[in-house]
Amino acid sequence: MNNPLIMVGSVTYAIKGRDLLRRMGYRASMERTPAHLNRVGCGYSITVDDLDAIKASRILEENGIKVYGVSDGDTL
């Protein structure tokens, strides 16, 4: 199973979100959103290896990073 993608609106927010989650001790990375999942235009997402994607999305939202969606890791 692939890790779910947490889709954000810009590369800047992807970097900020990745860095925020890393500061909290999680293994986060950012990557291009596959074209078939890209609904927000920019095309960047955050993945987190050791944290539930819904919980990670909540953390991002609470820190001012708008989340546009979470993909199911199996659809990639």
Secondary structure as UniProt FT lines:
FT   STRAND          6..8
FT   HELIX           11..23
FT   TURN            24..25
FT   STRAND          28..32
FT   HELIX           35..37
FT   STRAND          44..48
FT   TURN            49..50
FT   HELIX           53..62
FT   TURN            63..64
FT   STRAND          67..70
FT   HELIX           73..75
//
